[in-house]
């Protein structure tokens, strides 16, 4: 089987999804090959640039090789100004190349002005006109040789982000034209969201042979051999170019669970889609990490869980993995214990990403967040005292919030700015399947039959336009907040943040 991670996404760590699938397939004695077409495709475009003649573009092209090399060294991350310039210059090369194709293209995103990933008709057109895709010169040359070499009986593509959808369908269009007998399987986070939408009616049946929702290990094994044996398998990163990613050493992604152990937040897509929580036992996680550490020599471990469970945190503190790590966590009573936070730092925890969402207790309660501001304040202080950086996520515009509550969030952040290392600000999008969706007046959002969210008339008159005005003119201009936002690594954001801690 050939497993493909398609463009375009951040190319700073190997794709965990196809590595996890490969571990299971190889554990069943089935051959598979992994292709990170995202990293290869981005490097292809960078090495065949179509630059403008302005001073910035010429400088970016001239320094491209040096900047790419610098992004793979620790020295660059010790100089934030130099880092920002290097990332901006590399990105400028991609950006200028994308403009020739009427794309908004970057190291972190892909937006086509002619094709919407929210429209099945547009994605089918992307498959039909695959030659028009900016990555077409790459994949039309790369795939035939790889197929000839490996002779797969099945091709699987992991589609996780909207930014990957146009090129994914262009690749499928090419495959179906030139290898019509070769079945194509589509899975990944975005496909799961489509399939879990109760109103979804598969418009791709004539193009995609199989679509898989949720974990794909069992369906793929059955498609290949029909004989699946339940049991755990360590992810396999063989075939992936582990030294080529845009980071100062290998970032090893690892998911110790799927779904969310809390699973009560009203705004969360996990709850809206009904994704179950499945946890790998902590002892097995530690054994996996030890094995992967020997096989891959990582510089940083990235937990992909929606929230690292308290049980796993306890296990990591008791038996450190021998490398620095970071990931998402819920603010739990564990983090209210200063001694535990010190133990967590000793285990290698360099940074925790925390979904604070709001600094107003009434908003948190209305979200079913299950968190108390007094505990949050204590946890932030403890993490700072222990030397663990925090990447705080805030969400504005939920149905229970108005300008008054948003200002209380601003006050909270400003008061605790010394304990907050990084910030992510987002405007609320209501999932179509949210429990709150039935209680508000809904409108069409971005349009397109594949949209996962709905626009709504805010019950407190807190419109998206007003939210953005508040964020731009008030929140971001607060001096304490501005200093935090200035620290955020450009484009790569949380994926590189731990290297600055």
Secondary structure by P-SEA (a helix, b strand, c coil): cbbbbccccccccccaaaaaaaaaaaaacccccccaaaaaaaaaaaaaccccccaaaaaaaaaaaaaaaaaacccccccaaaaaaaaaaaaaaaaaaaaaaccccccccccccccccccaaaaaaaaaacccccaaaaaaacaaaaaaaccccbbbbbbccccccaaaaaaaaaaaaccccbbbbbccaaaaaaaaccccccccccccccccccccaaaaaaacccccccccccccccccccccccccccbbbbbccccccccccccccccccbbbbbbccaaaaaaaaaaaaaaccccbbbbccccccaaaaaaaaaccccccbbbbbccccccccaaaaaaaaaacccbbbbccccccaaaaaaacccccaaaaaaaaaaaaaaccccbbbbbcccccccaaaaaaaaaaaaaacccccbbbbbccccccccccccccccccccccccccbbbbcccccccaaaaaaaaaccccccaaaaaaaaacccccccccccccc
